[in-house]
Amino acid sequence: MTTATPTSQPQAPFGEPNPYAPGAAPTAESRGFSIASLVLGLVSIVASSTFFVPVAGLVLGVMALQREPQSRTMAIWGIVLNGVMLAGTVLVTIGALVFGLAMLPFAFL
């Protein structure tokens, strides 16, 4: 009968680290917000008149800058694309309203 207590991991001789011991699990990098912002930025080129797609992409891009520093480039491109398309949508909407109001007196002739 032995009095030695079993150990969970065998030790390598002479105090060297055990090369067969399981190491720390690699952490998966989260890039969801920045990828979503970039995809919505590309989609907003086609669907910019919806006004909601660029706003959602802009919000996701700003959140990605705060939470995902490793994917900063994708987040910045998403912010730029969504910002440009949002500004274009606002300008086209204001232009259409001004043109519509300017043509209103001629609508009843």
N, CA and C atoms as an extended XYZ file, in Angstrom:
327
Properties=species:S:1:pos:R:3:atomname:S:1:resname:S:1:resid:I:1 pbc="F F F"
N         0.832       -1.170        0.000 N   MET     1
C         0.000        0.000        0.000 CA  MET     1
C         0.886        1.246        0.000 C   MET     1
N         0.537        2.203       -0.846 N   THR     2
C         1.353        3.403       -0.939 CA  THR     2
C         0.673        4.543       -0.196 C   THR     2
N         1.479        5.445        0.246 N   THR     3
C         0.955        6.602        0.960 CA  THR     3
C         1.023        7.867        0.123 C   THR     3
N         1.512        7.738       -1.098 N   ALA     4
C         1.626        8.912       -1.963 CA  ALA     4
C         0.238        9.318       -2.442 C   ALA     4
N         0.005       10.597       -2.469 N   THR     5
C        -1.277       11.097       -2.960 CA  THR     5
C        -1.179       11.316       -4.462 C   THR     5
N        -2.196       10.947       -5.198 N   PRO     6
C        -2.126       11.147       -6.649 CA  PRO     6
C        -2.220       12.629       -6.985 C   PRO     6
N        -1.448       13.033       -7.961 N   THR     7
C        -1.504       14.417       -8.439 CA  THR     7
C        -2.316       14.466       -9.720 C   THR     7
N        -2.850       15.613      -10.001 N   SER     8
C        -3.691       15.733      -11.189 CA  SER     8
C        -2.854       15.730      -12.463 C   SER     8
N        -1.640       16.283      -12.401 N   GLN     9
C        -0.775       16.296      -13.570 CA  GLN     9
C         0.609       15.817      -13.144 C   GLN     9
N         1.196       14.922      -13.905 N   PRO    10
C         2.545       14.474      -13.545 CA  PRO    10
C         3.557       15.583      -13.772 C   PRO    10
N         4.538       15.631      -12.892 N   GLN    11
C         5.567       16.655      -13.003 CA  GLN    11
C         6.732       16.135      -13.811 C   GLN    11
N         7.343       17.013      -14.545 N   ALA    12
C         8.540       16.651      -15.286 CA  ALA    12
C         9.704       16.564      -14.305 C   ALA    12
N        10.704       15.766      -14.611 N   PRO    13
C        11.828       15.640      -13.686 CA  PRO    13
C        12.625       16.927      -13.581 C   PRO    13
N        13.250       17.111      -12.442 N   PHE    14
C        14.160       18.213      -12.145 CA  PHE    14
C        13.483       19.580      -12.193 C   PHE    14
N        12.197       19.653      -11.938 N   GLY    15
C        11.494       20.923      -11.823 CA  GLY    15
C        11.272       21.652      -13.129 C   GLY    15
N        11.450       20.986      -14.253 N   GLU    16
C        11.191       21.623      -15.534 CA  GLU    16
C         9.691       21.648      -15.791 C   GLU    16
N         9.214       22.616      -16.551 N   PRO    17
C         7.779       22.627      -16.854 CA  PRO    17
C         7.409       21.421      -17.710 C   PRO    17
N         6.249       20.913      -17.481 N   ASN    18
C         5.770       19.740      -18.192 CA  ASN    18
C         5.344       20.139      -19.606 C   ASN    18
N         6.019       19.616      -20.635 N   PRO    19
C         5.638       20.008      -22.001 CA  PRO    19
C         4.321       19.389      -22.449 C   PRO    19
N         3.841       18.376      -21.713 N   TYR    20
C         2.612       17.700      -22.099 CA  TYR    20
C         1.396       18.192      -21.313 C   TYR    20
N         1.604       19.107      -20.412 N   ALA    21
C         0.492       19.637      -19.624 CA  ALA    21
C        -0.355       20.533      -20.517 C   ALA    21
N        -1.671       20.480      -20.343 N   PRO    22
C        -2.513       21.354      -21.173 CA  PRO    22
C        -2.267       22.814      -20.816 C   PRO    22
N        -2.098       23.632      -21.851 N   GLY    23
C        -1.838       25.049      -21.647 CA  GLY    23
C        -3.147       25.823      -21.555 C   GLY    23
N        -3.006       27.106      -21.460 N   ALA    24
C        -4.187       27.959      -21.415 CA  ALA    24
C        -4.871       27.930      -22.782 C   ALA    24
N        -6.169       27.889      -22.772 N   ALA    25
C        -6.923       27.860      -24.015 CA  ALA    25
C        -6.803       29.211      -24.708 C   ALA    25
N        -6.569       29.209      -26.018 N   PRO    26
C        -6.486       30.488      -26.714 CA  PRO    26
C        -7.841       31.185      -26.712 C   PRO    26
N        -7.792       32.467      -26.493 N   THR    27
C        -9.034       33.235      -26.482 CA  THR    27
C        -9.405       33.617      -27.900 C   THR    27
N       -10.652       33.467      -28.206 N   ALA    28
C       -11.137       33.836      -29.533 CA  ALA    28
C       -11.334       35.344      -29.588 C   ALA    28
N       -10.834       35.949      -30.654 N   GLU    29
C       -10.988       37.388      -30.801 CA  GLU    29
C       -12.394       37.704      -31.282 C   GLU    29
N       -13.011       38.621      -30.611 N   SER    30
C       -14.360       39.007      -30.975 CA  SER    30
C       -14.288       40.175      -31.952 C   SER    30
N       -14.817       39.975      -33.121 N   ARG    31
C       -14.832       41.034      -34.137 CA  ARG    31
C       -16.235       41.243      -34.689 C   ARG    31
N       -17.228       40.835      -33.950 N   GLY    32
C       -18.595       40.870      -34.450 CA  GLY    32
C       -19.112       42.258      -34.748 C   GLY    32
N       -18.872       43.205      -33.855 N   PHE    33
C       -19.393       44.554      -34.059 CA  PHE    33
C       -18.721       45.233      -35.249 C   PHE    33
N       -17.406       45.064      -35.369 N   SER    34
C       -16.712       45.734      -36.470 CA  SER    34
C       -17.070       45.116      -37.819 C   SER    34
N       -17.235       43.788      -37.861 N   ILE    35
C       -17.646       43.153      -39.112 CA  ILE    35
C       -19.063       43.582      -39.482 C   ILE    35
N       -19.946       43.630      -38.493 N   ALA    36
C       -21.320       44.057      -38.761 CA  ALA    36
C       -21.366       45.506      -39.236 C   ALA    36
N       -20.541       46.356      -38.650 N   SER    37
C       -20.509       47.758      -39.074 CA  SER    37
C       -20.003       47.885      -40.505 C   SER    37
N       -18.968       47.129      -40.847 N   LEU    38
C       -18.437       47.185      -42.208 CA  LEU    38
C       -19.432       46.639      -43.217 C   LEU    38
N       -20.089       45.544      -42.877 N   VAL    39
C       -21.091       44.967      -43.790 CA  VAL    39
C       -22.262       45.928      -43.970 C   VAL    39
N       -22.730       46.528      -42.879 N   LEU    40
C       -23.823       47.495      -43.002 CA  LEU    40
C       -23.385       48.741      -43.769 C   LEU    40
N       -22.112       49.099      -43.668 N   GLY    41
C       -21.597       50.210      -44.464 CA  GLY    41
C       -21.634       49.901      -45.942 C   GLY    41
N       -21.283       48.670      -46.303 N   LEU    42
C       -21.349       48.276      -47.711 CA  LEU    42
C       -22.790       48.139      -48.183 C   LEU    42
N       -23.658       47.625      -47.315 N   VAL    43
C       -25.074       47.493      -47.674 CA  VAL    43
C       -25.717       48.870      -47.786 C   VAL    43
N       -25.266       49.821      -46.967 N   SER    44
C       -25.884       51.148      -46.994 CA  SER    44
C       -25.588       51.894      -48.291 C   SER    44
N       -24.592       51.442      -49.051 N   ILE    45
C       -24.367       52.052      -50.366 CA  ILE    45
C       -25.582       51.802      -51.248 C   ILE    45
N       -26.163       50.619      -51.121 N   VAL    46
C       -27.341       50.273      -51.920 CA  VAL    46
C       -28.620       50.731      -51.222 C   VAL    46
N       -28.671       50.586      -49.902 N   ALA    47
C       -29.908       50.836      -49.157 CA  ALA    47
C       -29.795       52.081      -48.274 C   ALA    47
N       -29.132       53.113      -48.753 N   SER    48
C       -28.940       54.291      -47.904 CA  SER    48
C       -30.212       55.092      -47.710 C   SER    48
N       -31.167       54.935      -48.606 N   SER    49
C       -32.394       55.708      -48.481 CA  SER    49
C       -33.280       55.207      -47.346 C   SER    49
N       -32.918       54.078      -46.733 N   THR    50
C       -33.731       53.570      -45.631 CA  THR    50
C       -33.487       54.335      -44.350 C   THR    50
N       -32.368       54.998      -44.200 N   PHE    51
C       -31.973       55.807      -43.058 CA  PHE    51
C       -31.647       54.961      -41.836 C   PHE    51
N       -32.211       53.764      -41.706 N   PHE    52
C       -31.962       52.946      -40.529 CA  PHE    52
C       -30.702       52.104      -40.666 C   PHE    52
N       -30.375       51.675      -41.868 N   VAL    53
C       -29.189       50.849      -42.077 CA  VAL    53
C       -27.912       51.638      -41.752 C   VAL    53
N       -27.733       52.864      -42.265 N   PRO    54
C       -26.526       53.604      -41.894 CA  PRO    54
C       -26.462       53.968      -40.411 C   PRO    54
N       -27.602       54.249      -39.802 N   VAL    55
C       -27.600       54.586      -38.372 CA  VAL    55
C       -27.174       53.372      -37.547 C   VAL    55
N       -27.714       52.198      -37.872 N   ALA    56
C       -27.338       50.982      -37.138 CA  ALA    56
C       -25.858       50.671      -37.346 C   ALA    56
N       -25.357       50.827      -38.566 N   GLY    57
C       -23.943       50.588      -38.836 CA  GLY    57
C       -23.037       51.579      -38.124 C   GLY    57
N       -23.483       52.814      -38.027 N   LEU    58
C       -22.712       53.835      -37.327 CA  LEU    58
C       -22.621       53.528      -35.840 C   LEU    58
N       -23.733       53.127      -35.249 N   VAL    59
C       -23.751       52.771      -33.825 CA  VAL    59
C       -22.863       51.559      -33.566 C   VAL    59
N       -22.956       50.540      -34.424 N   LEU    60
C       -22.123       49.351      -34.254 CA  LEU    60
C       -20.643       49.677      -34.431 C   LEU    60
N       -20.314       50.585      -35.327 N   GLY    61
C       -18.922       50.978      -35.522 CA  GLY    61
C       -18.343       51.688      -34.315 C   GLY    61
N       -19.119       52.564      -33.703 N   VAL    62
C       -18.652       53.263      -32.508 CA  VAL    62
C       -18.500       52.274      -31.349 C   VAL    62
N       -19.448       51.337      -31.227 N   MET    63
C       -19.329       50.316      -30.188 CA  MET    63
C       -18.112       49.427      -30.421 C   MET    63
N       -17.792       49.147      -31.682 N   ALA    64
C       -16.633       48.312      -32.000 CA  ALA    64
C       -15.332       49.016      -31.643 C   ALA    64
N       -15.275       50.319      -31.815 N   LEU    65
C       -14.060       51.049      -31.444 CA  LEU    65
C       -13.794       50.948      -29.951 C   LEU    65
N       -14.843       50.924      -29.160 N   GLN    66
C       -14.677       50.859      -27.716 CA  GLN    66
C       -14.389       49.448      -27.230 C   GLN    66
N       -15.007       48.450      -27.837 N   ARG    67
C       -14.925       47.083      -27.320 CA  ARG    67
C       -13.909       46.197      -28.033 C   ARG    67
N       -13.559       46.509      -29.253 N   GLU    68
C       -12.700       45.636      -30.054 CA  GLU    68
C       -11.511       46.418      -30.601 C   GLU    68
N       -10.504       46.641      -29.800 N   PRO    69
C        -9.367       47.432      -30.303 CA  PRO    69
C        -8.549       46.708      -31.360 C   PRO    69
N        -8.607       45.385      -31.434 N   GLN    70
C        -7.807       44.648      -32.414 CA  GLN    70
C        -8.382       44.751      -33.818 C   GLN    70
N        -9.644       45.108      -33.956 N   SER    71
C       -10.245       45.239      -35.287 CA  SER    71
C       -10.661       46.687      -35.547 C   SER    71
N        -9.764       47.575      -35.225 N   ARG    72
C       -10.015       49.013      -35.335 CA  ARG    72
C       -10.208       49.457      -36.785 C   ARG    72
N        -9.468       48.865      -37.714 N   THR    73
C        -9.540       49.290      -39.113 CA  THR    73
C       -10.914       49.030      -39.706 C   THR    73
N       -11.459       47.836      -39.445 N   MET    74
C       -12.802       47.527      -39.964 CA  MET    74
C       -13.844       48.447      -39.353 C   MET    74
N       -13.698       48.750      -38.065 N   ALA    75
C       -14.654       49.633      -37.405 CA  ALA    75
C       -14.599       51.047      -37.990 C   ALA    75
N       -13.391       51.526      -38.259 N   ILE    76
C       -13.256       52.875      -38.829 CA  ILE    76
C       -13.843       52.927      -40.234 C   ILE    76
N       -13.597       51.893      -41.049 N   TRP    77
C       -14.185       51.873      -42.391 CA  TRP    77
C       -15.704       51.792      -42.322 C   TRP    77
N       -16.225       51.035      -41.370 N   GLY    78
C       -17.674       50.980      -41.207 CA  GLY    78
C       -18.253       52.325      -40.817 C   GLY    78
N       -17.562       53.026      -39.916 N   ILE    79
C       -18.027       54.358      -39.496 CA  ILE    79
C       -17.981       55.335      -40.671 C   ILE    79
N       -16.904       55.302      -41.445 N   VAL    80
C       -16.770       56.224      -42.581 CA  VAL    80
C       -17.852       55.959      -43.622 C   VAL    80
N       -18.020       54.686      -44.007 N   LEU    81
C       -19.032       54.370      -45.026 CA  LEU    81
C       -20.433       54.737      -44.549 C   LEU    81
N       -20.757       54.370      -43.326 N   ASN    82
C       -22.096       54.669      -42.811 CA  ASN    82
C       -22.297       56.164      -42.615 C   ASN    82
N       -21.262       56.873      -42.181 N   GLY    83
C       -21.380       58.320      -42.006 CA  GLY    83
C       -21.598       59.048      -43.317 C   GLY    83
N       -20.855       58.644      -44.344 N   VAL    84
C       -21.010       59.281      -45.660 CA  VAL    84
C       -22.394       59.008      -46.227 C   VAL    84
N       -22.839       57.755      -46.116 N   MET    85
C       -24.158       57.426      -46.665 CA  MET    85
C       -25.280       58.082      -45.859 C   MET    85
N       -25.109       58.210      -44.547 N   LEU    86
C       -26.113       58.894      -43.731 CA  LEU    86
C       -26.176       60.380      -44.080 C   LEU    86
N       -25.015       60.996      -44.264 N   ALA    87
C       -24.996       62.411      -44.660 CA  ALA    87
C       -25.624       62.595      -46.037 C   ALA    87
N       -25.348       61.677      -46.952 N   GLY    88
C       -25.965       61.756      -48.276 CA  GLY    88
C       -27.470       61.604      -48.217 C   GLY    88
N       -27.945       60.703      -47.378 N   THR    89
C       -29.392       60.512      -47.230 CA  THR    89
C       -30.049       61.762      -46.670 C   THR    89
N       -29.409       62.364      -45.671 N   VAL    90
C       -29.979       63.583      -45.074 CA  VAL    90
C       -29.991       64.717      -46.100 C   VAL    90
N       -28.905       64.863      -46.861 N   LEU    91
C       -28.873       65.934      -47.862 CA  LEU    91
C       -29.899       65.731      -48.971 C   LEU    91
N       -30.054       64.503      -49.442 N   VAL    92
C       -31.049       64.228      -50.483 CA  VAL    92
C       -32.459       64.464      -49.945 C   VAL    92
N       -32.708       64.080      -48.706 N   THR    93
C       -34.031       64.296      -48.104 CA  THR    93
C       -34.334       65.787      -47.965 C   THR    93
N       -33.361       66.551      -47.497 N   ILE    94
C       -33.567       68.001      -47.362 CA  ILE    94
C       -33.761       68.641      -48.740 C   ILE    94
N       -32.978       68.199      -49.722 N   GLY    95
C       -33.137       68.735      -51.081 CA  GLY    95
C       -34.503       68.411      -51.662 C   GLY    95
N       -34.998       67.203      -51.436 N   ALA    96
C       -36.322       66.830      -51.932 CA  ALA    96
C       -37.410       67.639      -51.252 C   ALA    96
N       -37.260       67.885      -49.957 N   LEU    97
C       -38.262       68.702      -49.254 CA  LEU    97
C       -38.259       70.143      -49.746 C   LEU    97
N       -37.080       70.705      -49.943 N   VAL    98
C       -36.998       72.086      -50.432 CA  VAL    98
C       -37.572       72.180      -51.847 C   VAL    98
N       -37.220       71.232      -52.701 N   PHE    99
C       -37.751       71.240      -54.059 CA  PHE    99
C       -39.267       71.045      -54.058 C   PHE    99
N       -39.739       70.167      -53.207 N   GLY   100
C       -41.200       69.931      -53.126 CA  GLY   100
C       -41.940       71.147      -52.629 C   GLY   100
N       -41.383       71.818      -51.632 N   LEU   101
C       -42.024       73.041      -51.127 CA  LEU   101
C       -41.943       74.177      -52.139 C   LEU   101
N       -40.866       74.230      -52.918 N   ALA   102
C       -40.748       75.278      -53.927 CA  ALA   102
C       -41.723       75.055      -55.059 C   ALA   102
N       -42.042       73.822      -55.377 N   MET   103
C       -42.961       73.504      -56.469 CA  MET   103
C       -44.417       73.420      -56.009 C   MET   103
N       -44.665       73.572      -54.736 N   LEU   104
C       -46.028       73.443      -54.221 CA  LEU   104
C       -47.005       74.449      -54.817 C   LEU   104
N       -46.622       75.718      -55.014 N   PRO   105
C       -47.588       76.645      -55.612 CA  PRO   105
C       -47.983       76.281      -57.042 C   PRO   105
N       -47.116       75.564      -57.746 N   PHE   106
C       -47.420       75.191      -59.118 CA  PHE   106
C       -48.204       73.888      -59.216 C   PHE   106
N       -48.442       73.234      -58.103 N   ALA   107
C       -49.134       71.949      -58.116 CA  ALA   107
C       -50.621       72.112      -58.415 C   ALA   107
N       -51.184       73.280      -58.127 N   PHE   108
C       -52.622       73.470      -58.288 CA  PHE   108
C       -52.972       74.263      -59.543 C   PHE   108
N       -52.073       74.460      -60.466 N   LEU   109
C       -52.390       75.197      -61.695 CA  LEU   109
C       -53.018       74.347      -62.734 C   LEU   109
